[in-house]
Amino acid sequence: MPRIATLFALALLAGCASAAQDPAPQADPPASPDAGKAVTIQLNVGASETLTDGSRLTYLQLVNDSRCAPDVQCVWAGDAEILLRWQPKGGLSSEASLHTSPLQGRRNDADFGPHHVQLVSLERGVAPKATLRVATP
């Protein structure tokens, strides 16, 4: 029985040590014929970016941030969620939440009209800057 308890404790510690690290930055996908139509933008909370078709993408708010702090050992890495609004030129707006962790069916990307938006990274803090990749076919 002590042997099982020791193995369980070691497995738990290994999980905590590996979860303390933020996931490695995602590599860019392989180049495609449309690769020249993708841009990376950084937005602060409340900021907007005008896209190539005249529509606007706005970072409305940080909804939730349960990510493990950088210098703390955690059992799981956590997740952060931001809310974006897309306002097409002369049309109705739409909103979507993007997550830093795509586990449990959460998405780190969304389609807004012809634009595919992916959350690449999110800084830490009360109003963290978001780095987004916007691809337009």
C-alpha positions as CSV (number, residue, x, y, z in Angstrom):
1,M,0.0,0.0,0.0
2,P,2.8,2.5,0.8
3,R,4.2,1.8,-2.7
4,I,0.9,2.9,-4.4
5,A,0.8,6.0,-2.2
6,T,4.3,6.9,-3.2
7,L,3.6,6.3,-6.9
8,F,0.5,8.5,-6.7
9,A,2.4,11.3,-4.9
10,L,5.1,11.2,-7.6
11,A,2.5,11.3,-10.4
12,L,0.7,14.2,-8.7
13,L,3.9,16.2,-8.3
14,A,4.9,15.5,-11.9
15,G,1.5,16.8,-13.1
16,C,1.9,19.9,-10.9
17,A,5.4,20.7,-12.2
18,S,4.4,20.3,-15.8
19,A,1.1,22.3,-15.4
20,A,3.0,25.3,-13.9
21,Q,4.4,26.2,-17.2
22,D,2.3,28.1,-19.7
23,P,1.8,26.1,-22.9
24,A,4.5,26.6,-25.5
25,P,3.7,29.3,-28.0
26,Q,1.8,27.8,-30.9
27,A,3.7,27.5,-34.1
28,D,2.3,29.2,-37.2
29,P,0.5,26.8,-39.5
30,P,2.2,25.9,-42.7
31,A,2.1,28.5,-45.4
32,S,-0.8,28.2,-47.7
33,P,-1.8,30.2,-50.8
34,D,-3.9,32.5,-48.5
35,A,-1.0,33.0,-46.1
36,G,-0.4,36.5,-47.4
37,K,-3.9,37.5,-46.3
38,A,-3.3,36.8,-42.6
39,V,-2.3,39.6,-40.3
40,T,-1.4,39.6,-36.6
41,I,-2.8,42.4,-34.5
42,Q,-2.5,43.3,-30.9
43,L,-5.5,44.9,-29.0
44,N,-5.9,46.3,-25.6
45,V,-9.2,46.0,-23.8
46,G,-11.6,48.5,-25.4
47,A,-9.5,48.9,-28.6
48,S,-10.6,48.3,-32.1
49,E,-8.9,47.5,-35.4
50,T,-10.4,48.3,-38.9
51,L,-10.1,45.2,-41.1
52,T,-9.4,45.1,-44.9
53,D,-13.2,45.2,-45.8
54,G,-13.9,48.2,-43.5
55,S,-15.4,46.1,-40.7
56,R,-14.2,46.7,-37.1
57,L,-13.0,44.1,-34.6
58,T,-13.2,45.3,-31.0
59,Y,-11.8,43.6,-27.9
60,L,-14.6,44.2,-25.4
61,Q,-13.4,42.6,-22.2
62,L,-11.6,40.0,-20.3
63,V,-14.4,37.7,-19.2
64,N,-12.5,35.3,-16.9
65,D,-8.9,34.4,-16.2
66,S,-8.2,31.2,-14.2
67,R,-4.7,30.6,-15.6
68,C,-2.1,29.6,-13.2
69,A,0.2,32.4,-12.1
70,P,3.7,32.3,-13.6
71,D,5.6,31.5,-10.4
72,V,3.0,29.1,-8.9
73,Q,2.8,25.3,-9.2
74,C,-0.8,24.3,-10.2
75,V,-2.5,21.0,-10.9
76,W,-3.9,22.5,-14.2
77,A,-2.9,25.4,-16.4
78,G,-6.3,27.1,-16.4
79,D,-8.0,29.2,-19.0
80,A,-8.7,32.8,-19.9
81,E,-11.6,34.1,-21.9
82,I,-12.0,37.3,-23.9
83,L,-15.0,38.8,-25.6
84,L,-14.7,40.2,-29.2
85,R,-17.2,42.1,-31.2
86,W,-17.2,42.3,-35.0
87,Q,-19.1,45.2,-36.7
88,P,-19.4,44.8,-40.5
89,K,-19.6,47.9,-42.5
90,G,-23.4,48.6,-42.7
91,G,-24.5,45.5,-40.9
92,L,-25.4,43.9,-37.6
93,S,-22.6,43.2,-35.2
94,S,-21.8,39.8,-33.7
95,E,-19.8,38.7,-30.7
96,A,-17.7,35.7,-29.7
97,S,-15.7,34.5,-26.8
98,L,-12.2,33.2,-27.4
99,H,-10.2,31.0,-24.9
100,T,-6.5,30.5,-24.3
101,S,-7.1,26.8,-23.7
102,P,-9.0,24.9,-26.4
103,L,-9.8,22.0,-23.9
104,Q,-13.4,20.9,-23.1
105,G,-14.9,22.2,-26.3
106,R,-13.7,25.8,-25.7
107,R,-12.6,27.6,-28.9
108,N,-9.6,29.9,-29.4
109,D,-10.9,31.0,-32.8
110,A,-14.1,32.3,-34.5
111,D,-15.4,33.3,-37.9
112,F,-16.7,36.8,-38.4
113,G,-18.1,37.2,-41.9
114,P,-15.1,36.4,-44.2
115,H,-12.5,36.7,-41.4
116,H,-11.2,33.9,-39.3
117,V,-9.9,35.2,-36.0
118,Q,-7.6,33.2,-33.6
119,L,-6.4,34.2,-30.2
120,V,-2.7,33.6,-30.4
121,S,-1.7,34.8,-26.9
122,L,-3.0,36.9,-24.0
123,E,-0.9,38.8,-21.6
124,R,-1.6,38.7,-17.8
125,G,-3.2,41.3,-15.7
126,V,-6.5,43.1,-15.1
127,A,-6.7,44.3,-18.8
128,P,-4.3,42.0,-20.7
129,K,-3.3,42.8,-24.3
130,A,-4.5,40.2,-26.8
131,T,-2.6,39.0,-29.8
132,L,-4.9,37.9,-32.6
133,R,-4.3,36.3,-36.0
134,V,-6.9,37.5,-38.6
135,A,-7.1,35.5,-41.9
136,T,-9.2,36.6,-44.8
137,P,-9.7,34.2,-47.7
